[in-house]
Amino acid sequence: MNDLSRLSLNQYTIKQCSLREAIEGCARHRIGHIGIWRDKLAEQPIAATIQQLRDAQLKVSSLCRGGFFSAPTPQARAAQIEDNRRAIEACAAISSPTLVLVCGPANG
C-alpha cells in the first residue's frame, strides 16, 4: 500500500461530511494530515476535536480561514480583527502550523 502519511486532505473537498466523519475517513485511509475549515471546527467543542485528532493520530496542516482585514466602518474592522484573533487561538489549540488568509475585503 502507498504511504499517505504526508498527504493532507482539505476538508472543503468533502464539505458534506462533518469534521468527525472527515477525521475518521482520514484515519481509515491512513491520510496523515487534514486541512480544517472553521465552520466545521465550530460544530463541536474544540476539546472533542483535539481528542479525535489524537485518537486518529492525525495532524492538522492548516486552518481555513482568516483575513478579510478591510471593512467599511471602524466597528466592522474591529470585529474582523477580533475574528482573526479567534482564528489564531483555534490554530494554536489544534496545533495547526498554518492559518489560511483571504486578504480581500469582507463581503459588502
ChimeraX commands (.cxc) that place a marker at each C-alpha (Angstrom):
marker #1 position 0.00,0.00,0.00 radius 0.5
marker #1 position 1.19,3.53,-0.71 radius 0.5
marker #1 position 2.35,5.69,2.18 radius 0.5
marker #1 position -0.19,8.51,2.51 radius 0.5
marker #1 position 1.15,9.80,5.82 radius 0.5
marker #1 position 2.38,13.05,4.19 radius 0.5
marker #1 position -0.85,13.65,2.29 radius 0.5
marker #1 position -3.28,16.30,3.56 radius 0.5
marker #1 position -6.99,16.25,2.83 radius 0.5
marker #1 position -8.57,19.70,2.63 radius 0.5
marker #1 position -11.89,19.32,4.38 radius 0.5
marker #1 position -13.65,21.52,1.83 radius 0.5
marker #1 position -13.30,18.74,-0.76 radius 0.5
marker #1 position -15.70,16.68,1.35 radius 0.5
marker #1 position -17.72,19.56,2.83 radius 0.5
marker #1 position -20.82,17.38,3.06 radius 0.5
marker #1 position -19.07,15.45,5.86 radius 0.5
marker #1 position -18.86,16.54,9.46 radius 0.5
marker #1 position -15.45,17.12,10.97 radius 0.5
marker #1 position -15.79,13.85,12.90 radius 0.5
marker #1 position -16.53,11.99,9.66 radius 0.5
marker #1 position -13.58,13.65,7.91 radius 0.5
marker #1 position -11.21,12.70,10.72 radius 0.5
marker #1 position -12.49,9.13,10.74 radius 0.5
marker #1 position -12.11,8.91,6.95 radius 0.5
marker #1 position -8.54,10.19,7.07 radius 0.5
marker #1 position -7.67,7.66,9.76 radius 0.5
marker #1 position -9.36,4.83,7.87 radius 0.5
marker #1 position -7.40,5.62,4.69 radius 0.5
marker #1 position -4.16,6.39,6.55 radius 0.5
marker #1 position -4.05,10.02,5.40 radius 0.5
marker #1 position -1.68,11.77,7.78 radius 0.5
marker #1 position -2.97,15.37,7.74 radius 0.5
marker #1 position -6.15,17.36,7.40 radius 0.5
marker #1 position -6.86,20.98,6.46 radius 0.5
marker #1 position -9.77,22.03,8.66 radius 0.5
marker #1 position -12.33,24.74,7.96 radius 0.5
marker #1 position -13.50,26.95,10.82 radius 0.5
marker #1 position -17.21,26.41,10.21 radius 0.5
marker #1 position -16.69,22.66,10.65 radius 0.5
marker #1 position -14.45,23.22,13.67 radius 0.5
marker #1 position -17.29,25.18,15.28 radius 0.5
marker #1 position -19.71,22.23,15.04 radius 0.5
marker #1 position -18.46,20.67,18.26 radius 0.5
marker #1 position -16.39,21.62,21.30 radius 0.5
marker #1 position -12.75,22.12,20.34 radius 0.5
marker #1 position -11.68,19.70,23.09 radius 0.5
marker #1 position -13.64,16.94,21.33 radius 0.5
marker #1 position -11.88,17.72,18.05 radius 0.5
marker #1 position -8.47,17.69,19.72 radius 0.5
marker #1 position -9.21,14.27,21.22 radius 0.5
marker #1 position -10.46,12.91,17.89 radius 0.5
marker #1 position -7.31,14.13,16.15 radius 0.5
marker #1 position -5.13,12.48,18.82 radius 0.5
marker #1 position -7.08,9.23,18.69 radius 0.5
marker #1 position -6.73,9.16,14.89 radius 0.5
marker #1 position -3.04,10.16,15.07 radius 0.5
marker #1 position -3.94,12.86,12.55 radius 0.5
marker #1 position -2.07,16.15,12.22 radius 0.5
marker #1 position -3.60,19.43,11.10 radius 0.5
marker #1 position -1.94,21.01,8.07 radius 0.5
marker #1 position -3.97,24.22,8.07 radius 0.5
marker #1 position -6.99,26.03,9.38 radius 0.5
marker #1 position -9.07,27.92,6.86 radius 0.5
marker #1 position -9.78,30.79,7.06 radius 0.5
marker #1 position -8.99,34.18,8.49 radius 0.5
marker #1 position -8.41,37.51,6.83 radius 0.5
marker #1 position -10.91,39.99,5.41 radius 0.5
marker #1 position -8.99,42.78,7.10 radius 0.5
marker #1 position -10.64,45.71,5.37 radius 0.5
marker #1 position -14.09,46.82,6.44 radius 0.5
marker #1 position -16.41,49.76,5.77 radius 0.5
marker #1 position -16.51,51.02,9.38 radius 0.5
marker #1 position -14.13,51.08,12.35 radius 0.5
marker #1 position -16.52,48.82,14.26 radius 0.5
marker #1 position -16.60,46.29,11.45 radius 0.5
marker #1 position -12.81,46.38,11.21 radius 0.5
marker #1 position -12.53,45.78,14.95 radius 0.5
marker #1 position -14.86,42.79,14.57 radius 0.5
marker #1 position -12.68,41.41,11.74 radius 0.5
marker #1 position -9.56,41.80,13.86 radius 0.5
marker #1 position -11.24,40.01,16.78 radius 0.5
marker #1 position -12.36,37.20,14.47 radius 0.5
marker #1 position -8.76,36.79,13.30 radius 0.5
marker #1 position -7.59,36.60,16.91 radius 0.5
marker #1 position -10.06,33.77,17.49 radius 0.5
marker #1 position -8.74,32.04,14.36 radius 0.5
marker #1 position -5.16,32.29,15.66 radius 0.5
marker #1 position -6.27,30.87,19.01 radius 0.5
marker #1 position -8.01,28.00,17.24 radius 0.5
marker #1 position -4.83,27.29,15.24 radius 0.5
marker #1 position -2.86,27.06,18.45 radius 0.5
marker #1 position -5.47,24.81,20.09 radius 0.5
marker #1 position -5.49,22.27,17.24 radius 0.5
marker #1 position -1.73,22.56,16.60 radius 0.5
marker #1 position -2.16,23.92,13.10 radius 0.5
marker #1 position 1.04,25.45,11.74 radius 0.5
marker #1 position -0.88,27.50,9.15 radius 0.5
marker #1 position -3.82,29.87,9.11 radius 0.5
marker #1 position -5.05,30.40,5.56 radius 0.5
marker #1 position -5.89,34.06,5.00 radius 0.5
marker #1 position -8.23,35.64,2.48 radius 0.5
marker #1 position -6.75,39.10,2.12 radius 0.5
marker #1 position -9.50,40.74,0.13 radius 0.5
marker #1 position -12.34,42.81,1.55 radius 0.5
marker #1 position -15.15,41.38,3.65 radius 0.5
marker #1 position -18.48,40.86,1.91 radius 0.5
marker #1 position -20.23,44.15,1.28 radius 0.5
marker link #1:1,2 radius 0.2
marker link #1:2,3 radius 0.2
marker link #1:3,4 radius 0.2
marker link #1:4,5 radius 0.2
marker link #1:5,6 radius 0.2
marker link #1:6,7 radius 0.2
marker link #1:7,8 radius 0.2
marker link #1:8,9 radius 0.2
marker link #1:9,10 radius 0.2
marker link #1:10,11 radius 0.2
marker link #1:11,12 radius 0.2
marker link #1:12,13 radius 0.2
marker link #1:13,14 radius 0.2
marker link #1:14,15 radius 0.2
marker link #1:15,16 radius 0.2
marker link #1:16,17 radius 0.2
marker link #1:17,18 radius 0.2
marker link #1:18,19 radius 0.2
marker link #1:19,20 radius 0.2
marker link #1:20,21 radius 0.2
marker link #1:21,22 radius 0.2
marker link #1:22,23 radius 0.2
marker link #1:23,24 radius 0.2
marker link #1:24,25 radius 0.2
marker link #1:25,26 radius 0.2
marker link #1:26,27 radius 0.2
marker link #1:27,28 radius 0.2
marker link #1:28,29 radius 0.2
marker link #1:29,30 radius 0.2
marker link #1:30,31 radius 0.2
marker link #1:31,32 radius 0.2
marker link #1:32,33 radius 0.2
marker link #1:33,34 radius 0.2
marker link #1:34,35 radius 0.2
marker link #1:35,36 radius 0.2
marker link #1:36,37 radius 0.2
marker link #1:37,38 radius 0.2
marker link #1:38,39 radius 0.2
marker link #1:39,40 radius 0.2
marker link #1:40,41 radius 0.2
marker link #1:41,42 radius 0.2
marker link #1:42,43 radius 0.2
marker link #1:43,44 radius 0.2
marker link #1:44,45 radius 0.2
marker link #1:45,46 radius 0.2
marker link #1:46,47 radius 0.2
marker link #1:47,48 radius 0.2
marker link #1:48,49 radius 0.2
marker link #1:49,50 radius 0.2
marker link #1:50,51 radius 0.2
marker link #1:51,52 radius 0.2
marker link #1:52,53 radius 0.2
marker link #1:53,54 radius 0.2
marker link #1:54,55 radius 0.2
marker link #1:55,56 radius 0.2
marker link #1:56,57 radius 0.2
marker link #1:57,58 radius 0.2
marker link #1:58,59 radius 0.2
marker link #1:59,60 radius 0.2
marker link #1:60,61 radius 0.2
marker link #1:61,62 radius 0.2
marker link #1:62,63 radius 0.2
marker link #1:63,64 radius 0.2
marker link #1:64,65 radius 0.2
marker link #1:65,66 radius 0.2
marker link #1:66,67 radius 0.2
marker link #1:67,68 radius 0.2
marker link #1:68,69 radius 0.2
marker link #1:69,70 radius 0.2
marker link #1:70,71 radius 0.2
marker link #1:71,72 radius 0.2
marker link #1:72,73 radius 0.2
marker link #1:73,74 radius 0.2
marker link #1:74,75 radius 0.2
marker link #1:75,76 radius 0.2
marker link #1:76,77 radius 0.2
marker link #1:77,78 radius 0.2
marker link #1:78,79 radius 0.2
marker link #1:79,80 radius 0.2
marker link #1:80,81 radius 0.2
marker link #1:81,82 radius 0.2
marker link #1:82,83 radius 0.2
marker link #1:83,84 radius 0.2
marker link #1:84,85 radius 0.2
marker link #1:85,86 radius 0.2
marker link #1:86,87 radius 0.2
marker link #1:87,88 radius 0.2
marker link #1:88,89 radius 0.2
marker link #1:89,90 radius 0.2
marker link #1:90,91 radius 0.2
marker link #1:91,92 radius 0.2
marker link #1:92,93 radius 0.2
marker link #1:93,94 radius 0.2
marker link #1:94,95 radius 0.2
marker link #1:95,96 radius 0.2
marker link #1:96,97 radius 0.2
marker link #1:97,98 radius 0.2
marker link #1:98,99 radius 0.2
marker link #1:99,100 radius 0.2
marker link #1:100,101 radius 0.2
marker link #1:101,102 radius 0.2
marker link #1:102,103 radius 0.2
marker link #1:103,104 radius 0.2
marker link #1:104,105 radius 0.2
marker link #1:105,106 radius 0.2
marker link #1:106,107 radius 0.2
marker link #1:107,108 radius 0.2
view
